[in-house]
Amino acid sequence: MTQPLTPRFGIMTAPAQVDYHHILRVWREADTIPEIEHAWLFDHLMPIGGDPNGVAYEGWTLLSALAAHTQRLRLGVLVTSNRIRPPALLAKIAATVDVVSGGRLDFGIGVGSRPGHPVARREYEAHGLPFHDTAHAVGSLAEACTVIRRLWTETAPFDFNGTHIQLTGAFGNPKPVQRPHPPILIGGRASSTLRVVAEHADLWNIPGGDIGDAVERSALLDRYCAEIGRDPDSITRSIVLPVSYGDPDATRDAIGEAIDAGFQHIILGLAAPYPDNVARWVAEELITASAKEHHSA
């Protein structure tokens, strides 16, 4: 895999255990800093860390508010749980956000929480949402990507009779601002999910972790693309890297490793509480400094 493109850096602010106005402060600051090109939220209805009864904002509602308060940043949810919202409703929500933002949405979606992750899984039971097995979840993700794309692009109502999704007279209006549709980012590392990525995604995101594992998953995605006759370089590789405020050297090293491994879409996860001028610090101490180190190496 060769992607000799300039890395595109963004930030992620998990909308839990933090006040809305602090997230808004960071996004508005980041919107003024060209080195930061994109910004992300996550999609959990209850906290997955810290106080289990703490604050957790609904991701798409918050994203729309942040879209209205920014002008330049590309933005998205990393990633939307396909288990939470019916796909036709999600297509409508996403199109609305793309309109509100003036065409800045990157549409992130994934299977949803892992069956063996009880802290994340509890939010489904608490909200009366079904939690199907992995095979069902992956199959419905593939169908959801098909349905959402059709709702964004087709000019007449249609029926859809899938294994997991059935629609009658489906139609989306307004359409997204972006043509033919917002970029689709699919997150995950399981082989079954990577097959969906190969078929449907413009970007693939892996949620950090061991860089060796990320490289292996990326190579597997290459093979799945080859099986269906798709150029693997047509899928941008994205990774989430946690930011250490106290040890920026470690974060810069992780950025360098990710770029060397072919990941050109770097999302820097910011932990709350956010220091003052944190977006400026990220730009100067992480993005610009890592670029200098990478070029001098």
N, C-alpha and C positions, 0 to 999 in steps of 0.2 A: 504494500500500500504506500503510495507516495502522494502527499498533499503539501506541496511547497508554498502554502499560503501563509500570509501573516496571521498569527494567532489573534482571535477575537476574545476579549476578556469581558466578563460580567460578574455580577455579585448575586448572592442569594441571601435573603432575609427570611428565616422561618417565622411565620406569623403566629407564634405561640410564646407564652410566657413573656410578652413584651407589649407595650402600649402602642396603639395605632400611630400616634403622633411621632413616636421615635422611628418607626418604619418610614413614615412619610418624610421625616427630616433626612434620612439617609438617601432615599430615592431622589428627592429634589436636589440634594447636593450632587449625587452621582449624575444626574441629568445635565449638569453643567460641565462635566469632566469628560472630554472626548475619548480618553483612554479606556473608559468604561462604556462598553457598547450595549450591554443588555443587563436586565435585572429580573429576578425570579422570586416566586413564593413557593410554598409547598401546599399539598392538598390533604390535610388531615382535619377532621372535625373535632378531635380532642387531642390534648398534648401527647406526644410520644416520648417525652423526656421531662424531667423535673416534676413539679406538682401535678399529679394526675387530674386534679380538678381546677387547674389554672386556666388562664385565658387561651383560647385558640380561635382565630378568625377564619371564616369561610373564605377559601382562596380566590374564587372567581369574583365574588362581590368586592373583595378588597382590591383585586387586580384592576377592576373597572374604575374604582376611586383613584388609584395610583396613576392609571392611564390619563385620567382627567387632570391630574396635577403635574404631569410631565409632558415634554414636547419632543424629545429626541430618542430616549432609550427604547430599544426593542424590549419586549416584556413578555412574561409567560408564567405558567404554573409548572413546576418541576416535581413530579409530573402529575397530571390529573389522574385520579383513580377512576378507571372505567367502571368500577363496581358501584360508584355512588350516584351517577346521573344517567338517565336513559340517553343514548347517543344522539337522538334527534333533538332533545332538549339541550344537550351539551353543544351541538352544532349552532343552535340559536344563541346560546350564551356567548360562545366564542366569536360569532359574527358580530354580535353587539359590541364586544370589547374591541374588536378590530376597527369598527366604525368609531367608537369613542376615542380610540388612540390615534386615529388618522392613518391606520394601516401599519401598525407597529407590532402586531401580535406574532409571536412564535408559539405554535400550538403544541404544548407538551401533553403527552398521554402515556399511560402504561396500564399494566394488568391491575395494579392495586396492591394492597398489603399482602405480605406472605402469610400463608395459612399458619405457619409456626411462630408468628410474631404476636403473642397475646396482647401486648400493650397497644399495638396498632389495631388489632382485630376487634377490640372491645367497642370501638367507635361504630362499627356496623350494627352490633347488637343494640347499642344505646340509641341508635337512630332508626331502628326497624328495617335495616337494609339486609338483603340476603347476602350470604358469603358462600359462593359456590366453590367447587374444587378447581384445581389449577387448569385442568383440561378445558373446563367450561369457561374459565376466565380468559384463557389465551384465545380460544375460538371466538368468544364474543368480542375480544379486542380487535381481531382481524376484521370481523364483520362491522364493528363500529367505525373503523377507519374507512371502510368502503362507503358506508352510509353517510358519514360526515362529509367526505369529499363530494359525494353526489349532491347532498343538500346545499353545499357551497357553490356548486358549478352548474347544475342542471336547471333549465329554464321552464320545465313543466313538471307537474306532480308525478310521482311514481310510487309503485308498490314495491315492497321488499319482503321476500319470504325466505329468510335465512334459518339456520339451525337454532340460533339464539335470539335473533331480532326479527320481528314482524312489523311492518309498517303499511298502512293503507293511505294513499293520497298524500304521501310525504312531500313537503315542499319547503324550501327555506327562502325567506325574504325578510330583511335585507340580506343581500350577499355581502361577504367580506369586502373591504376596500381592496385588498391585495388580490392580484390576478396571476394565475388562475385561482389561487387560494393561499392562505397563510402557510408558511413552512410547517411541516409536521415533524415534531421531535418525539421519538419514542424512547422511553427509558426502561432499562432492565438489563440483566445479564444472563438469564436462563436461556438455554439453547432454543427452547420453543418460542420464547419471545423474540429472539434474534431472527428467526424465520419470518416473523411478522415485520420486523424492522426491514429486512431485505426487500420485502414486497412493497411496503407502504411509506417508509420514512425518508425524509430529507436530511434529518440529523438523528444520530443515535447517541444517547447519554448513558454513561455508567456512573453510579453514585460513589466514585472514589474507591478507596480501598487499596489493595496491593496493585502496584503498577504492572507487575508481571501477569497477574490475572487479567487485568484490563487488556493487555497486549494479546493474550490468548483468546479472549472473547472477541477482540477486533479481528483476529485472524479467522475465527470461526464465522464471523459475519461476512468476511471476504468470500469464504467458500460457499456460503448460502447464496450470496449474490451471483457467484459464478454458475451455480446450479440453475438459476432462473434467467441467466443471460443479462444480468444487470452489471454495469460498471461499478465496482465497489467504491471507487473514488467519488461517485455521485452522492455518497452519504457522508456528511461531515461528522467527524468523531468528536464527541463532547464528554467532558469529565468534570465532576465536582471535587474540589480540593478544599479542605477546611483551612481557615486562616488562623494562624497563631499570632495574636497581637504581641506576645512576649518574645517570640522566637521567629522573626521574619525570615531569617536565614533558612530555616527548615521549610517554610512555605515556598521560598524562592527555589530551593532545591527540588521540591515536588513539582513546581511549575516547569522547570527545565526538563525533568524526567518525562513529564507528560507530553511536552512538545516534541522531544526526541522520539517518543513512541508513536507520534503521528496524530496526537490529539490537538486540534487547532481551535477548539471552542472550549475555553476554560472558564468555569464558573467557580468563583471564590466564595465559600460559605462563611458568612459573618455571624459570629455568636453575639447574642445580647448579654449584657448591655453594650450598646455601641459607643465607642469612644467619640468624643467631639472630633469633627472633621475626618471621620473614618474613611469616607470615600476618597478624599484627597490623599490620605495616608496610603490607601490601597494603590492608588495610581502612582504615587512617587516611590514608595518603599517596596512594592511588589511588582507591579506591571513594568514600570520604566526600569527599575533596578534589575529585574530578572532578564529583561531584553538586553541590557548592557552586558550582563554576565554571560548570557547565551552567545552573544556575538563575539565576545573576547575569548571564549573557550576554544 
